[in-house]
């Protein structure tokens, strides 16, 4: 798997050399990679479409162009996708997404995170949580908020390399397991 990780890293480096270093361009490219990586993992039809040697490259590139346009990603992404079509390397999408997120966080000194709350709270509390975590990380955060009643209370915050779990569920697990 080291070869795959290294190949994914090289593709991401190539992608980052081509994509303009503007926040919205980098974010839309990341969203596109995330969508495609998720679809690749979960949908056999999509995976087979990308990997099949019987599907003409022109057809694949037309579908990829449509995805790029729908996500508002820069056209430079198509150059990398074209190379991936030629080399049959779409199996690297999930690993590319991880590497891409890490590299963009490093470049932009910002992180994308997900905040899970047990129940809905007012925006001021979400802002206080965000500000506190930004201070700890020393970088700007872009967060998505979701409800997860299984947390019972508290919150769970995740980025690609950082987790804060203050949930009641986690405290109960520690008590029951002893860890």
Phi, psi and omega per residue, in radians:
X1 nan -0.306 3.120
X2 -1.046 -0.681 3.121
X3 -1.068 -0.742 3.131
X4 -1.117 -0.756 3.132
X5 -1.123 -0.730 3.136
X6 -1.168 -0.706 3.102
X7 -1.122 -0.723 3.101
X8 -1.094 -0.725 3.131
X9 -1.088 -0.738 3.130
X10 -1.142 -0.712 3.116
X11 -1.117 -0.702 3.124
X12 -1.157 -0.735 3.103
X13 -1.037 -0.754 3.093
X14 -1.085 -0.783 3.127
X15 -1.043 -0.795 -3.114
X16 -1.206 -0.455 3.056
X17 -1.231 -0.520 -3.065
X18 -1.589 -0.597 -3.073
X19 -1.358 2.309 3.081
X20 -0.990 2.467 -3.068
X21 -1.442 0.814 3.075
X22 -1.781 2.439 -3.045
X23 -0.926 -0.846 -3.085
X24 -1.144 -0.605 3.110
X25 -1.205 -0.767 3.121
X26 -1.130 -0.704 -3.115
X27 -1.205 -0.750 -3.138
X28 -1.143 -0.602 3.075
X29 -1.155 -0.727 3.093
X30 -1.114 -0.712 3.102
X31 -1.095 -0.734 3.109
X32 -1.089 -0.823 3.117
X33 -1.063 -0.709 3.123
X34 -1.103 -0.780 3.118
X35 -1.063 -0.841 -3.103
X36 -1.164 -0.690 3.129
X37 -1.120 -0.733 3.122
X38 -1.138 -0.796 3.117
X39 -1.097 -0.705 3.128
X40 -1.064 -0.754 -3.131
X41 -1.204 -0.697 -2.949
X42 -1.714 -0.411 -3.040
X43 -2.011 1.871 -3.120
X44 -1.057 -0.629 -3.121
X45 -1.092 -0.780 3.125
X46 -1.138 -0.796 3.135
X47 -1.030 -0.813 3.141
X48 -1.132 -0.654 3.104
X49 -1.032 -0.839 -3.108
X50 -1.190 -0.626 -3.032
X51 -1.572 -0.319 -3.040
X52 -1.175 2.236 3.054
X53 -1.309 -0.171 -3.115
X54 -1.540 -0.227 3.072
X55 -1.541 2.118 -3.113
X56 -1.044 2.511 3.140
X57 -0.973 -0.637 -3.124
X58 -1.086 -0.668 3.137
X59 -1.191 -0.770 3.114
X60 -1.066 -0.789 -3.103
X61 -1.154 -0.559 3.092
X62 -1.150 -0.762 3.106
X63 -1.136 -0.751 3.135
X64 -1.117 -0.682 3.100
X65 -1.077 -0.720 3.112
X66 -1.081 -0.751 3.106
X67 -1.102 -0.761 3.135
X68 -1.046 -0.772 -3.138
X69 -1.144 -0.752 -3.125
X70 -1.101 -0.594 -3.132
X71 -1.555 -0.104 -3.135
X72 1.207 0.421 3.130
X73 -1.370 2.685 -3.138
X74 -1.174 2.609 -3.119
X75 -1.101 -0.358 3.130
X76 -1.052 -0.408 3.109
X77 -1.082 -0.566 -3.109
X78 -1.094 -0.527 3.105
X79 -1.083 -0.761 3.141
X80 -1.212 -0.737 3.106
X81 -1.090 -0.634 3.100
X82 -1.092 -0.768 3.087
X83 -1.085 -0.734 3.141
X84 -1.134 -0.586 3.078
X85 -1.143 -0.800 -3.134
X86 -1.098 -0.675 -3.046
X87 -1.685 0.044 3.134
X88 0.936 0.860 -3.050
X89 -1.985 0.451 3.122
X90 -1.225 -0.232 3.074
X91 -1.138 -0.234 3.139
X92 -1.474 -0.089 -3.077
X93 -0.899 -0.882 -3.127
X94 -1.037 -0.731 3.118
X95 -1.218 -0.643 3.101
X96 -1.058 -0.711 -3.137
X97 -1.050 -0.782 3.126
X98 -1.074 -0.838 -3.109
X99 -1.133 -0.754 -3.127
X100 -1.040 -0.841 -3.140
X101 -1.020 -0.772 3.136
X102 -1.080 -0.807 -3.109
X103 -1.157 -0.710 3.140
X104 -1.177 -0.680 3.080
X105 -1.050 -0.706 3.139
X106 -1.179 -0.793 -3.112
X107 -1.136 -0.825 -3.024
X108 -1.546 -0.088 -3.048
X109 0.886 0.765 3.089
X110 -2.535 2.799 -3.134
X111 -2.286 2.565 2.973
X112 -1.697 2.368 -3.130
X113 -2.456 2.915 3.116
X114 -2.194 2.201 3.129
X115 -1.876 2.074 3.104
X116 -1.839 2.200 3.135
X117 -2.027 2.566 3.134
X118 -1.148 -0.605 3.122
X119 -2.628 2.916 -3.132
X120 -1.089 2.424 3.090
X121 -2.297 2.896 -3.134
X122 -1.311 2.785 -3.067
X123 -1.072 -0.499 -3.118
X124 -1.142 -0.637 3.110
X125 -1.209 -0.721 3.084
X126 -1.047 -0.758 3.123
X127 -1.094 -0.692 3.124
X128 -1.147 -0.735 3.092
X129 -1.068 -0.814 -3.130
X130 -1.049 -0.821 3.140
X131 -1.055 -0.739 -3.127
X132 -1.114 -0.796 -3.128
X133 -1.190 -0.633 3.076
X134 -1.044 -0.705 3.122
X135 -1.121 -0.743 -3.134
X136 -1.132 -0.770 -3.092
X137 -1.393 -0.413 -3.100
X138 1.228 0.562 3.118
X139 -2.696 2.822 3.122
X140 -1.240 2.567 3.121
X141 -2.089 2.453 2.935
X142 -2.030 2.038 -3.029
X143 -2.081 2.637 3.010
X144 -1.981 2.370 -3.081
X145 -1.952 2.342 3.088
X146 -2.399 2.751 3.049
X147 -1.720 2.454 3.078
X148 -2.470 1.624 -3.091
X149 -1.032 -0.371 -3.135
X150 -1.160 -0.245 3.101
X151 -1.253 -0.346 -3.134
X152 1.256 -0.877 3.106
X153 -2.862 2.987 -3.137
X154 1.359 -2.741 -3.141
X155 -2.617 2.882 3.048
X156 -2.266 2.214 3.119
X157 -2.135 2.300 -3.123
X158 -2.325 2.392 2.873
X159 -2.145 -3.068 -3.108
X160 -1.111 -0.430 -3.114
X161 -2.351 0.341 -3.034
X162 -2.628 2.329 3.118
X163 -2.351 2.335 2.998
X164 -2.155 2.082 -3.124
X165 -2.146 1.796 3.111
X166 -1.892 0.336 -3.037
X167 -1.261 2.647 3.055
X168 -1.100 -0.672 3.120
X169 -0.968 -0.808 -3.125
X170 -1.124 -0.715 3.116
X171 -1.119 -0.696 3.092
X172 -1.140 -0.718 3.101
X173 -1.045 -0.751 3.133
X174 -1.089 -0.719 3.120
X175 -1.128 -0.761 -3.100
X176 -1.270 -0.656 -3.101
X177 -1.543 -0.497 -3.129
X178 1.525 0.363 -3.102
X179 -2.205 nan nan
